[in-house]
């Protein structure tokens, strides 16, 4: 997250397991950053608020993903199939990046 944007998405691509070498897992964390000040150490502090973690799983090398959507990704006030499609699209795109 930058100084200009206090919202962020952290993504992590997990390695496949020995049981299923075609498995792809993308971990997503959505958070809001709050900056503060520590007067004892005289330093700026950062805290993550409203953090939500999700995991998208593919068993076919990243062609299709399943996810249990619990984030209002499109901001329309409800969690529905459109949110799930956005999150799956994010997982698919991130799983294709070779060197993140």
N, CA, C and O atoms as CSV, one atom per row, in Angstrom:
chain,resi,resn,atom,element,x,y,z
A,1,UNK,N,N,0.842,-1.164,0.000
A,1,UNK,CA,C,0.000,0.000,0.000
A,1,UNK,C,C,0.892,1.233,0.000
A,1,UNK,O,O,1.989,1.228,0.558
A,2,UNK,N,N,0.424,2.234,-0.605
A,2,UNK,CA,C,1.193,3.461,-0.702
A,2,UNK,C,C,0.664,4.523,0.249
A,2,UNK,O,O,-0.319,4.311,0.959
A,3,UNK,N,N,1.318,5.643,0.248
A,3,UNK,CA,C,0.877,6.764,1.059
A,3,UNK,C,C,-0.416,7.341,0.520
A,3,UNK,O,O,-1.213,7.900,1.274
A,4,UNK,N,N,-0.629,7.210,-0.780
A,4,UNK,CA,C,-1.778,7.823,-1.435
A,4,UNK,C,C,-3.048,6.994,-1.338
A,4,UNK,O,O,-4.149,7.543,-1.371
A,5,UNK,N,N,-2.910,5.678,-1.219
A,5,UNK,CA,C,-4.069,4.799,-1.171
A,5,UNK,C,C,-4.010,3.975,0.106
A,5,UNK,O,O,-3.040,3.252,0.332
A,6,UNK,N,N,-5.015,4.073,0.926
A,6,UNK,CA,C,-5.020,3.382,2.211
A,6,UNK,C,C,-5.644,1.987,2.140
A,6,UNK,O,O,-5.670,1.273,3.143
A,7,UNK,N,N,-6.146,1.592,0.965
A,7,UNK,CA,C,-6.700,0.250,0.796
A,7,UNK,C,C,-5.712,-0.584,0.014
A,7,UNK,O,O,-4.988,-0.060,-0.833
A,8,UNK,N,N,-5.674,-1.885,0.288
A,8,UNK,CA,C,-4.722,-2.721,-0.432
A,8,UNK,C,C,-5.167,-4.163,-0.532
A,8,UNK,O,O,-6.004,-4.635,0.237
A,9,UNK,N,N,-4.586,-4.849,-1.499
A,9,UNK,CA,C,-4.814,-6.271,-1.702
A,9,UNK,C,C,-3.448,-6.938,-1.745
A,9,UNK,O,O,-2.584,-6.562,-2.537
A,10,UNK,N,N,-3.268,-7.919,-0.895
A,10,UNK,CA,C,-2.037,-8.686,-0.877
A,10,UNK,C,C,-2.336,-10.053,-1.485
A,10,UNK,O,O,-3.316,-10.699,-1.112
A,11,UNK,N,N,-1.504,-10.491,-2.411
A,11,UNK,CA,C,-1.722,-11.771,-3.088
A,11,UNK,C,C,-0.519,-12.676,-2.878
A,11,UNK,O,O,0.621,-12.214,-2.860
A,12,UNK,N,N,-0.782,-13.969,-2.721
A,12,UNK,CA,C,0.292,-14.935,-2.572
A,12,UNK,C,C,-0.080,-16.190,-3.351
A,12,UNK,O,O,-1.172,-16.733,-3.190
A,13,UNK,N,N,0.833,-16.638,-4.188
A,13,UNK,CA,C,0.631,-17.857,-4.969
A,13,UNK,C,C,1.311,-19.002,-4.235
A,13,UNK,O,O,2.521,-18.970,-4.009
A,14,UNK,N,N,0.540,-20.002,-3.867
A,14,UNK,CA,C,1.065,-21.138,-3.109
A,14,UNK,C,C,1.541,-22.224,-4.071
A,14,UNK,O,O,0.985,-22.393,-5.157
A,15,UNK,N,N,2.549,-22.938,-3.671
A,15,UNK,CA,C,3.087,-24.034,-4.494
A,15,UNK,C,C,2.114,-25.213,-4.496
A,15,UNK,O,O,1.373,-25.415,-3.534
A,16,UNK,N,N,2.123,-25.992,-5.588
A,16,UNK,CA,C,1.255,-27.175,-5.627
A,16,UNK,C,C,1.731,-28.225,-4.620
A,16,UNK,O,O,2.904,-28.255,-4.249
A,17,UNK,N,N,0.819,-29.072,-4.190
A,17,UNK,CA,C,1.167,-30.136,-3.255
A,17,UNK,C,C,1.644,-31.366,-4.023
A,17,UNK,O,O,1.427,-31.483,-5.229
A,18,UNK,N,N,2.292,-32.270,-3.311
A,18,UNK,CA,C,2.742,-33.514,-3.950
A,18,UNK,C,C,1.554,-34.396,-4.302
A,18,UNK,O,O,1.626,-35.188,-5.241
A,19,UNK,N,N,0.473,-34.268,-3.565
A,19,UNK,CA,C,-0.729,-35.073,-3.811
A,19,UNK,C,C,-1.369,-34.666,-5.133
A,19,UNK,O,O,-1.811,-35.526,-5.895
A,20,UNK,N,N,-1.424,-33.364,-5.413
A,20,UNK,CA,C,-2.038,-32.863,-6.637
A,20,UNK,C,C,-1.115,-31.817,-7.264
A,20,UNK,O,O,-1.208,-30.638,-6.921
A,21,UNK,N,N,-0.227,-32.222,-8.177
A,21,UNK,CA,C,0.717,-31.272,-8.771
A,21,UNK,C,C,0.062,-30.203,-9.652
A,21,UNK,O,O,0.705,-29.208,-9.986
A,22,UNK,N,N,-1.204,-30.394,-10.031
A,22,UNK,CA,C,-1.911,-29.390,-10.834
A,22,UNK,C,C,-2.678,-28.389,-9.982
A,22,UNK,O,O,-3.354,-27.503,-10.505
A,23,UNK,N,N,-2.569,-28.536,-8.664
A,23,UNK,CA,C,-3.287,-27.638,-7.766
A,23,UNK,C,C,-2.625,-26.257,-7.763
A,23,UNK,O,O,-1.401,-26.131,-7.718
A,24,UNK,N,N,-3.473,-25.229,-7.813
A,24,UNK,CA,C,-3.026,-23.838,-7.720
A,24,UNK,C,C,-3.863,-23.169,-6.645
A,24,UNK,O,O,-5.093,-23.229,-6.673
A,25,UNK,N,N,-3.186,-22.526,-5.691
A,25,UNK,CA,C,-3.871,-21.794,-4.621
A,25,UNK,C,C,-3.394,-20.356,-4.632
A,25,UNK,O,O,-2.194,-20.083,-4.630
A,26,UNK,N,N,-4.352,-19.440,-4.645
A,26,UNK,CA,C,-4.044,-18.020,-4.567
A,26,UNK,C,C,-4.688,-17.492,-3.292
A,26,UNK,O,O,-5.910,-17.504,-3.145
A,27,UNK,N,N,-3.848,-17.029,-2.375
A,27,UNK,CA,C,-4.335,-16.438,-1.131
A,27,UNK,C,C,-4.454,-14.932,-1.334
A,27,UNK,O,O,-3.529,-14.298,-1.844
A,28,UNK,N,N,-5.588,-14.356,-0.939
A,28,UNK,CA,C,-5.848,-12.928,-1.093
A,28,UNK,C,C,-6.189,-12.342,0.263
A,28,UNK,O,O,-6.972,-12.914,1.021
A,29,UNK,N,N,-5.596,-11.199,0.561
A,29,UNK,CA,C,-5.927,-10.490,1.794
A,29,UNK,C,C,-6.272,-9.056,1.440
A,29,UNK,O,O,-5.489,-8.358,0.796
A,30,UNK,N,N,-7.440,-8.629,1.861
A,30,UNK,CA,C,-7.911,-7.269,1.632
A,30,UNK,C,C,-7.815,-6.535,2.964
A,30,UNK,O,O,-8.251,-7.056,3.990
A,31,UNK,N,N,-7.248,-5.328,2.956
A,31,UNK,CA,C,-7.066,-4.616,4.218
A,31,UNK,C,C,-7.123,-3.110,4.013
A,31,UNK,O,O,-7.001,-2.601,2.900
A,32,UNK,N,N,-7.312,-2.425,5.123
A,32,UNK,CA,C,-7.298,-0.971,5.179
A,32,UNK,C,C,-6.151,-0.582,6.098
A,32,UNK,O,O,-6.044,-1.101,7.209
A,33,UNK,N,N,-5.296,0.324,5.647
A,33,UNK,CA,C,-4.128,0.726,6.421
A,33,UNK,C,C,-4.425,1.981,7.224
A,33,UNK,O,O,-5.000,2.941,6.712
A,34,UNK,N,N,-4.028,1.960,8.482
A,34,UNK,CA,C,-4.160,3.136,9.330
A,34,UNK,C,C,-2.776,3.505,9.850
A,34,UNK,O,O,-2.074,2.670,10.421
A,35,UNK,N,N,-2.394,4.751,9.649
A,35,UNK,CA,C,-1.114,5.215,10.149
A,35,UNK,C,C,-1.312,5.929,11.476
A,35,UNK,O,O,-2.314,6.614,11.685
A,36,UNK,N,N,-0.354,5.761,12.362
A,36,UNK,CA,C,-0.391,6.407,13.661
A,36,UNK,C,C,0.995,6.886,14.032
A,36,UNK,O,O,1.904,6.898,13.202
A,37,UNK,N,N,1.148,7.276,15.270
A,37,UNK,CA,C,2.444,7.759,15.741
A,37,UNK,C,C,2.715,7.174,17.119
A,37,UNK,O,O,1.860,7.227,18.003
A,38,UNK,N,N,3.909,6.617,17.299
A,38,UNK,CA,C,4.344,6.069,18.573
A,38,UNK,C,C,5.227,7.111,19.259
A,38,UNK,O,O,6.377,7.296,18.860
A,39,UNK,N,N,4.705,7.801,20.293
A,39,UNK,CA,C,5.481,8.874,20.922
A,39,UNK,C,C,6.695,8.368,21.697
A,39,UNK,O,O,7.663,9.109,21.874
A,40,UNK,N,N,6.659,7.117,22.161
A,40,UNK,CA,C,7.796,6.579,22.916
A,40,UNK,C,C,9.005,6.388,22.004
A,40,UNK,O,O,10.119,6.790,22.340
A,41,UNK,N,N,8.773,5.771,20.849
A,41,UNK,CA,C,9.861,5.531,19.894
A,41,UNK,C,C,10.014,6.646,18.870
A,41,UNK,O,O,10.943,6.647,18.063
A,42,UNK,N,N,9.088,7.592,18.918
A,42,UNK,CA,C,9.083,8.699,17.961
A,42,UNK,C,C,9.150,8.182,16.524
A,42,UNK,O,O,10.027,8.540,15.738
A,43,UNK,N,N,8.179,7.322,16.225
A,43,UNK,CA,C,8.165,6.679,14.914
A,43,UNK,C,C,6.728,6.568,14.419
A,43,UNK,O,O,5.790,6.492,15.213
A,44,UNK,N,N,6.570,6.561,13.105
A,44,UNK,CA,C,5.270,6.361,12.478
A,44,UNK,C,C,4.950,4.873,12.506
A,44,UNK,O,O,5.805,4.044,12.195
A,45,UNK,N,N,3.715,4.535,12.880
A,45,UNK,CA,C,3.290,3.147,12.915
A,45,UNK,C,C,2.222,2.906,11.857
A,45,UNK,O,O,1.499,3.824,11.469
A,46,UNK,N,N,2.131,1.672,11.398
A,46,UNK,CA,C,1.102,1.279,10.432
A,46,UNK,C,C,0.372,0.057,10.974
A,46,UNK,O,O,0.996,-0.882,11.467
A,47,UNK,N,N,-0.937,0.076,10.880
A,47,UNK,CA,C,-1.770,-1.048,11.300
A,47,UNK,C,C,-2.709,-1.411,10.165
A,47,UNK,O,O,-3.154,-0.543,9.414
A,48,UNK,N,N,-3.007,-2.695,10.044
A,48,UNK,CA,C,-3.975,-3.154,9.057
A,48,UNK,C,C,-5.312,-3.363,9.749
A,48,UNK,O,O,-5.408,-4.091,10.738
A,49,UNK,N,N,-6.345,-2.715,9.218
A,49,UNK,CA,C,-7.693,-2.805,9.771
A,49,UNK,C,C,-8.614,-3.498,8.775
A,49,UNK,O,O,-8.323,-3.552,7.580
A,50,UNK,N,N,-9.707,-4.018,9.267
A,50,UNK,CA,C,-10.717,-4.644,8.410
A,50,UNK,C,C,-10.100,-5.658,7.457
A,50,UNK,O,O,-10.467,-5.715,6.284
A,51,UNK,N,N,-9.177,-6.446,7.951
A,51,UNK,CA,C,-8.491,-7.426,7.114
A,51,UNK,C,C,-9.378,-8.643,6.877
A,51,UNK,O,O,-9.950,-9.203,7.812
A,52,UNK,N,N,-9.480,-9.037,5.622
A,52,UNK,CA,C,-10.244,-10.216,5.220
A,52,UNK,C,C,-9.364,-11.083,4.331
A,52,UNK,O,O,-8.772,-10.590,3.370
A,53,UNK,N,N,-9.277,-12.357,4.643
A,53,UNK,CA,C,-8.453,-13.280,3.856
A,53,UNK,C,C,-9.349,-14.281,3.131
A,53,UNK,O,O,-10.314,-14.797,3.695
A,54,UNK,N,N,-9.011,-14.540,1.878
A,54,UNK,CA,C,-9.729,-15.509,1.051
A,54,UNK,C,C,-8.724,-16.404,0.354
A,54,UNK,O,O,-7.555,-16.044,0.220
A,55,UNK,N,N,-9.169,-17.558,-0.088
A,55,UNK,CA,C,-8.303,-18.453,-0.834
A,55,UNK,C,C,-9.066,-18.996,-2.034
A,55,UNK,O,O,-10.157,-19.548,-1.894
A,56,UNK,N,N,-8.480,-18.833,-3.212
A,56,UNK,CA,C,-9.045,-19.394,-4.438
A,56,UNK,C,C,-8.251,-20.653,-4.788
A,56,UNK,O,O,-7.020,-20.639,-4.764
A,57,UNK,N,N,-8.947,-21.730,-5.110
A,57,UNK,CA,C,-8.293,-23.013,-5.355
A,57,UNK,C,C,-8.660,-23.535,-6.736
A,57,UNK,O,O,-9.818,-23.505,-7.151
A,58,UNK,N,N,-7.627,-24.019,-7.441
A,58,UNK,CA,C,-7.823,-24.653,-8.739
A,58,UNK,C,C,-7.180,-26.031,-8.701
A,58,UNK,O,O,-6.072,-26.185,-8.187
A,59,UNK,N,N,-7.859,-27.019,-9.233
A,59,UNK,CA,C,-7.294,-28.367,-9.301
A,59,UNK,C,C,-6.916,-28.763,-10.721
A,59,UNK,O,O,-6.551,-29.910,-10.977
A,60,UNK,N,N,-7.005,-27.806,-11.645
A,60,UNK,CA,C,-6.684,-28.104,-13.038
A,60,UNK,C,C,-5.631,-27.145,-13.607
A,60,UNK,O,O,-5.686,-26.776,-14.780
A,61,UNK,N,N,-4.689,-26.754,-12.774
A,61,UNK,CA,C,-3.586,-25.919,-13.253
A,61,UNK,C,C,-3.927,-24.456,-13.424
A,61,UNK,O,O,-3.162,-23.728,-14.056
A,62,UNK,N,N,-5.025,-24.003,-12.896
A,62,UNK,CA,C,-5.399,-22.597,-12.977
A,62,UNK,C,C,-6.430,-22.276,-14.039
A,62,UNK,O,O,-6.721,-21.102,-14.269
A,63,UNK,N,N,-6.995,-23.284,-14.696
A,63,UNK,CA,C,-8.018,-23.039,-15.713
A,63,UNK,C,C,-9.336,-22.594,-15.073
A,63,UNK,O,O,-9.989,-21.671,-15.561
A,64,UNK,N,N,-9.722,-23.257,-13.978
A,64,UNK,CA,C,-10.932,-22.869,-13.255
A,64,UNK,C,C,-10.606,-22.779,-11.770
A,64,UNK,O,O,-9.770,-23.526,-11.262
A,65,UNK,N,N,-11.263,-21.874,-11.091
A,65,UNK,CA,C,-11.050,-21.671,-9.666
A,65,UNK,C,C,-12.372,-21.771,-8.923
A,65,UNK,O,O,-13.436,-21.495,-9.477
A,66,UNK,N,N,-12.288,-22.170,-7.663
A,66,UNK,CA,C,-13.428,-22.095,-6.760
A,66,UNK,C,C,-13.038,-21.183,-5.611
A,66,UNK,O,O,-11.889,-21.166,-5.170
A,67,UNK,N,N,-14.012,-20.429,-5.137
A,67,UNK,CA,C,-13.771,-19.503,-4.037
A,67,UNK,C,C,-15.079,-19.293,-3.306
A,67,UNK,O,O,-16.151,-19.310,-3.911
A,68,UNK,N,N,-14.988,-19.098,-2.015
A,68,UNK,CA,C,-16.160,-18.756,-1.225
A,68,UNK,C,C,-16.101,-17.247,-1.006
A,68,UNK,O,O,-15.390,-16.766,-0.123
A,69,UNK,N,N,-16.842,-16.519,-1.802
A,69,UNK,CA,C,-16.791,-15.056,-1.773
A,69,UNK,C,C,-17.398,-14.522,-0.483
A,69,UNK,O,O,-18.535,-14.842,-0.135
A,70,UNK,N,N,-16.617,-13.698,0.221
A,70,UNK,CA,C,-17.133,-13.046,1.425
A,70,UNK,C,C,-16.719,-11.575,1.445
A,70,UNK,O,O,-16.670,-10.940,2.499
A,71,UNK,N,N,-16.422,-11.053,0.255
A,71,UNK,CA,C,-16.004,-9.662,0.116
A,71,UNK,C,C,-16.881,-8.996,-0.942
A,71,UNK,O,O,-17.126,-9.565,-2.005
A,72,UNK,N,N,-17.345,-7.800,-0.642
A,72,UNK,CA,C,-18.106,-7.023,-1.617
A,72,UNK,C,C,-17.114,-6.337,-2.548
A,72,UNK,O,O,-16.798,-5.161,-2.369
A,73,UNK,N,N,-16.624,-7.072,-3.540
A,73,UNK,CA,C,-15.552,-6.588,-4.416
A,73,UNK,C,C,-16.001,-5.454,-5.331
A,73,UNK,O,O,-15.198,-4.580,-5.658
A,74,UNK,N,N,-17.253,-5.447,-5.747
A,74,UNK,CA,C,-17.706,-4.408,-6.682
A,74,UNK,C,C,-18.366,-3.221,-5.982
A,74,UNK,O,O,-18.760,-2.259,-6.642
A,75,UNK,N,N,-18.489,-3.275,-4.665
A,75,UNK,CA,C,-18.978,-2.136,-3.892
A,75,UNK,C,C,-20.442,-1.810,-4.044
A,75,UNK,O,O,-20.852,-0.678,-3.787
A,76,UNK,N,N,-21.255,-2.790,-4.462
A,76,UNK,CA,C,-22.676,-2.499,-4.645
A,76,UNK,C,C,-23.519,-2.806,-3.398
A,76,UNK,O,O,-24.745,-2.703,-3.436
A,77,UNK,N,N,-22.864,-3.180,-2.305
A,77,UNK,CA,C,-23.585,-3.378,-1.059
A,77,UNK,C,C,-24.007,-4.795,-0.757
A,77,UNK,O,O,-24.541,-5.053,0.322
A,78,UNK,N,N,-23.788,-5.725,-1.669
A,78,UNK,CA,C,-24.114,-7.114,-1.390
A,78,UNK,C,C,-23.023,-8.031,-1.926
A,78,UNK,O,O,-22.248,-7.641,-2.800
A,79,UNK,N,N,-22.967,-9.240,-1.404
A,79,UNK,CA,C,-21.995,-10.244,-1.838
A,79,UNK,C,C,-22.759,-11.255,-2.685
A,79,UNK,O,O,-23.619,-11.985,-2.191
A,80,UNK,N,N,-22.417,-11.277,-3.994
A,80,UNK,CA,C,-23.170,-12.120,-4.913
A,80,UNK,C,C,-22.239,-12.734,-5.957
A,80,UNK,O,O,-21.019,-12.725,-5.792
A,81,UNK,N,N,-22.820,-13.265,-7.024
A,81,UNK,CA,C,-22.037,-13.928,-8.069
A,81,UNK,C,C,-21.092,-12.982,-8.799
A,81,UNK,O,O,-20.043,-13.410,-9.280
A,82,UNK,N,N,-21.447,-11.711,-8.887
A,82,UNK,CA,C,-20.553,-10.744,-9.531
A,82,UNK,C,C,-19.265,-10.574,-8.722
A,82,UNK,O,O,-18.181,-10.468,-9.296
A,83,UNK,N,N,-19.379,-10.548,-7.411
A,83,UNK,CA,C,-18.195,-10.458,-6.556
A,83,UNK,C,C,-17.323,-11.700,-6.726
A,83,UNK,O,O,-16.099,-11.606,-6.818
A,84,UNK,N,N,-17.967,-12.859,-6.767
A,84,UNK,CA,C,-17.243,-14.108,-6.954
A,84,UNK,C,C,-16.502,-14.109,-8.291
A,84,UNK,O,O,-15.356,-14.554,-8.355
A,85,UNK,N,N,-17.129,-13.623,-9.349
A,85,UNK,CA,C,-16.493,-13.570,-10.668
A,85,UNK,C,C,-15.279,-12.634,-10.667
A,85,UNK,O,O,-14.261,-12.938,-11.289
A,86,UNK,N,N,-15.386,-11.505,-9.975
A,86,UNK,CA,C,-14.265,-10.564,-9.887
A,86,UNK,C,C,-13.092,-11.206,-9.159
A,86,UNK,O,O,-11.948,-11.094,-9.600
A,87,UNK,N,N,-13.371,-11.880,-8.041
A,87,UNK,CA,C,-12.308,-12.502,-7.260
A,87,UNK,C,C,-11.661,-13.667,-8.005
A,87,UNK,O,O,-10.448,-13.860,-7.924
A,88,UNK,N,N,-12.457,-14.435,-8.721
A,88,UNK,CA,C,-11.904,-15.531,-9.522
A,88,UNK,C,C,-11.044,-14.964,-10.658
A,88,UNK,O,O,-9.993,-15.520,-10.975
A,89,UNK,N,N,-11.484,-13.870,-11.266
A,89,UNK,CA,C,-10.678,-13.217,-12.305
A,89,UNK,C,C,-9.345,-12.738,-11.767
A,89,UNK,O,O,-8.323,-12.854,-12.445
A,90,UNK,N,N,-9.343,-12.197,-10.553
A,90,UNK,CA,C,-8.105,-11.757,-9.916
A,90,UNK,C,C,-7.181,-12.946,-9.658
A,90,UNK,O,O,-5.977,-12.860,-9.901
A,91,UNK,N,N,-7.730,-14.042,-9.172
A,91,UNK,CA,C,-6.928,-15.241,-8.913
A,91,UNK,C,C,-6.347,-15.809,-10.201
A,91,UNK,O,O,-5.180,-16.201,-10.234
A,92,UNK,N,N,-7.146,-15.857,-11.259
A,92,UNK,CA,C,-6.653,-16.358,-12.551
A,92,UNK,C,C,-5.523,-15.496,-13.080
A,92,UNK,O,O,-4.494,-16.007,-13.522
A,93,UNK,N,N,-5.718,-14.196,-13.035
A,93,UNK,CA,C,-4.691,-13.279,-13.546
A,93,UNK,C,C,-3.405,-13.415,-12.740
A,93,UNK,O,O,-2.318,-13.480,-13.314
A,94,UNK,N,N,-3.520,-13.460,-11.412
A,94,UNK,CA,C,-2.319,-13.536,-10.581
A,94,UNK,C,C,-1.602,-14.872,-10.734
A,94,UNK,O,O,-0.375,-14.920,-10.649
A,95,UNK,N,N,-2.342,-15.962,-10.958
A,95,UNK,CA,C,-1.703,-17.263,-11.113
A,95,UNK,C,C,-0.907,-17.369,-12.395
A,95,UNK,O,O,-0.065,-18.258,-12.523
A,96,UNK,N,N,-1.153,-16.484,-13.351
A,96,UNK,CA,C,-0.416,-16.498,-14.627
A,96,UNK,C,C,0.889,-15.703,-14.576
A,96,UNK,O,O,1.713,-15.810,-15.485
A,97,UNK,N,N,1.081,-14.911,-13.529
A,97,UNK,CA,C,2.302,-14.106,-13.410
A,97,UNK,C,C,3.444,-15.012,-12.954
A,97,UNK,O,O,3.348,-15.667,-11.917
A,98,UNK,N,N,4.511,-15.044,-13.726
A,98,UNK,CA,C,5.633,-15.939,-13.425
A,98,UNK,C,C,6.480,-15.412,-12.268
A,98,UNK,O,O,6.778,-16.158,-11.336
A,99,UNK,N,N,6.870,-14.140,-12.314
A,99,UNK,CA,C,7.725,-13.537,-11.295
A,99,UNK,C,C,7.026,-12.350,-10.645
A,99,UNK,O,O,7.221,-11.210,-11.068
A,100,UNK,N,N,6.209,-12.605,-9.614
A,100,UNK,CA,C,5.483,-11.494,-8.983
A,100,UNK,C,C,6.422,-10.603,-8.176
A,100,UNK,O,O,5.980,-9.621,-7.579
